[in-house]
Amino acid sequence: MKSKHISPLLWLALAVATSSQAVQVNFSGGLIESVPCTISGGQLLQLDFGNAVIIRNLNGVNYSKPINYQITCADVGTVHLTLKGTETSFDDAAIQTNVVGLGIRVNRGGVPFTLNTPIVVDPASPPVLEAVPVADPANTPATGVFNATATLMADYQ
């Protein structure tokens, strides 16, 4: 009659197999649309047209001022520049001011920069932007202090 004997090696293998343990693995992270770019270090850009803007001389050329800015991006890729703001009813590249009939047109290299429309740019050589006050030909603006606000945004798309 044969002895029913289990070898010590088999016992060790069974002990290892039955003493194994399962461990849960958790994964986490954060998704972002893109690595952000900054414009002029995040500082406010201000343009002052002064107190001597003559209404009858608002022709889209007079009183033009450069918008000085730099774009810094932390990654490589296609960068889009967008000027976001409320456009006037008479010019889709002019930001509405607090004065009816008056807008601030932004030109890109001498061409109107349509608001809320992204353009592809090279951050190392951003386009030259200029701002110029423009009047609604159908509605002469009243005299007084004016202001307007827009957001210049650079991002990857």
C-alpha positions in Angstrom: 0.0 0.0 0.0 1.3 3.4 -0.9 1.8 6.0 1.7 0.0 9.3 1.2 2.9 11.6 1.9 3.2 15.2 0.7 6.7 16.4 0.2 7.8 19.5 2.1 8.4 21.3 -1.2 4.8 20.8 -2.2 3.6 22.1 1.2 5.8 25.2 0.7 4.3 25.8 -2.8 0.7 25.5 -1.5 1.5 27.8 1.4 2.9 30.5 -0.9 -0.1 30.1 -3.3 -2.7 30.4 -0.6 -1.0 33.3 1.3 -0.9 35.7 -1.7 -2.7 39.0 -1.3 -4.5 41.4 -3.7 -3.8 45.1 -3.4 -5.9 47.8 -5.0 -4.1 50.3 -7.2 -5.5 53.8 -7.6 -4.6 56.2 -10.4 -5.3 59.9 -10.4 -4.3 63.0 -12.3 -5.6 66.3 -13.7 -6.5 67.1 -17.2 -6.0 70.5 -18.7 -6.9 71.7 -22.2 -3.4 73.0 -22.8 -0.3 74.5 -21.1 -1.2 78.1 -20.7 0.6 81.0 -22.3 0.9 84.4 -20.6 0.8 87.8 -22.1 3.1 90.5 -20.7 3.6 88.4 -17.5 -0.1 88.7 -16.7 0.1 92.4 -16.2 -2.7 94.7 -17.1 -2.2 96.5 -20.5 -3.3 100.1 -20.4 -3.6 102.6 -23.3 -4.5 106.2 -22.7 -5.6 108.3 -25.6 -5.4 111.5 -23.5 -8.0 114.2 -23.1 -7.8 115.9 -26.5 -9.4 113.4 -28.9 -11.5 115.5 -31.3 -14.7 113.8 -32.4 -14.6 115.2 -36.0 -11.1 113.8 -36.4 -12.0 110.2 -35.6 -11.3 108.5 -38.9 -9.8 105.2 -37.9 -6.2 106.5 -38.4 -5.8 109.5 -36.1 -4.9 108.9 -32.4 -3.6 105.4 -33.1 -1.5 103.9 -30.3 0.6 100.7 -30.2 -0.4 97.9 -27.9 2.9 96.8 -26.3 2.8 93.1 -25.3 4.8 89.9 -25.2 3.6 86.3 -25.4 5.3 83.6 -23.3 4.3 79.9 -23.7 5.7 77.0 -21.7 5.3 74.4 -24.4 5.6 74.1 -28.2 2.7 73.9 -30.5 0.3 76.1 -32.5 -0.6 79.2 -30.5 -3.7 81.2 -31.2 -4.2 84.9 -30.2 -7.7 86.1 -29.6 -9.0 89.5 -28.6 -12.2 89.0 -26.7 -14.7 91.8 -26.1 -18.0 93.3 -27.0 -18.0 94.6 -30.5 -19.7 97.7 -31.7 -22.7 97.6 -34.0 -20.8 99.4 -36.7 -17.4 97.7 -36.7 -16.6 94.0 -35.9 -13.0 94.9 -35.0 -14.0 97.7 -32.6 -14.5 97.3 -28.9 -17.6 99.0 -27.6 -16.9 101.9 -25.2 -19.1 103.4 -22.5 -19.9 106.2 -25.1 -22.6 105.4 -27.6 -21.2 105.7 -31.2 -17.6 105.3 -30.1 -15.4 102.2 -30.4 -11.8 101.2 -30.1 -10.6 99.3 -33.2 -7.7 97.0 -32.9 -5.5 96.6 -36.0 -3.1 93.7 -36.6 -0.4 94.8 -38.9 -2.6 97.5 -40.3 -5.6 95.2 -40.8 -8.6 95.1 -38.5 -8.3 92.3 -35.9 -11.8 90.9 -35.7 -12.9 90.5 -32.2 -13.5 87.0 -30.7 -11.8 85.3 -33.7 -8.5 83.5 -33.0 -5.5 83.8 -35.3 -2.4 81.7 -35.4 0.7 83.5 -34.1 4.4 82.9 -33.5 4.9 83.7 -29.8 8.5 84.6 -30.5 7.4 87.2 -33.0 3.8 88.3 -32.2 1.9 90.6 -34.5 2.0 94.3 -34.1 -1.2 95.5 -32.6 -2.5 99.1 -32.6 -5.6 100.6 -31.1 -7.5 103.5 -32.6 -10.7 105.2 -31.6 -13.5 105.1 -34.3 -16.8 106.7 -34.5 -20.1 105.3 -35.8 -20.8 107.2 -39.1 -24.5 107.1 -38.3 -24.3 108.2 -34.7 -21.8 110.9 -33.6 -20.5 110.2 -30.1 -21.1 112.7 -27.4 -18.2 114.5 -25.6 -16.8 113.1 -22.4 -14.5 110.6 -20.9 -14.5 107.1 -22.5 -13.3 103.7 -21.6 -13.4 100.2 -23.0 -12.2 96.8 -21.8 -11.2 93.6 -23.7 -9.2 90.5 -23.0 -6.1 89.5 -25.1 -5.7 85.8 -24.8 -3.0 83.4 -26.1 -3.5 79.6 -26.0 -2.8 76.3 -27.7 -5.5 74.9 -29.9 
